[in-house]
Amino acid sequence: MADAPTPTDTGAPANPFVQVPIEITISVGRARPTVKELLQLTQDTVLPLDKRIEDPVELYVGDKLIARGELEEMEGDPQGRLAVRLTEVADLKSGL
């Protein structure tokens, strides 16, 4: 059959969805201002978070926690972009 799925290295049928890009949200903390404080936000306002700088960040796909990690600057990146070094990863084989 020409339309049959091709097997992967594991012998399982190829999944066409593995090539679909997804967005991962990295959460560094939460702020809980009052409505009054929210309405008073301006440029240069410092908004305190519920986390410390050394606390792990959390990685989400939608509302599903998939991993935790540590923020670090990408080595050798002239723009100083951030990256996450994963320290814990959920078992994603059973799905999100």
Long-range contacts (C-beta under 8 A, 24 or more apart in sequence): 22-61, 23-61, 24-59, 24-60, 24-61, 24-66, 25-59, 25-60, 25-61, 26-57, 26-58, 26-59, 26-60, 26-84, 27-57, 27-58, 27-59, 27-60, 28-57, 28-71, 29-55, 56-87, 56-88, 57-84, 59-84, 59-86, 61-96, 62-96, 64-96, 65-90, 66-90, 66-92, 66-96
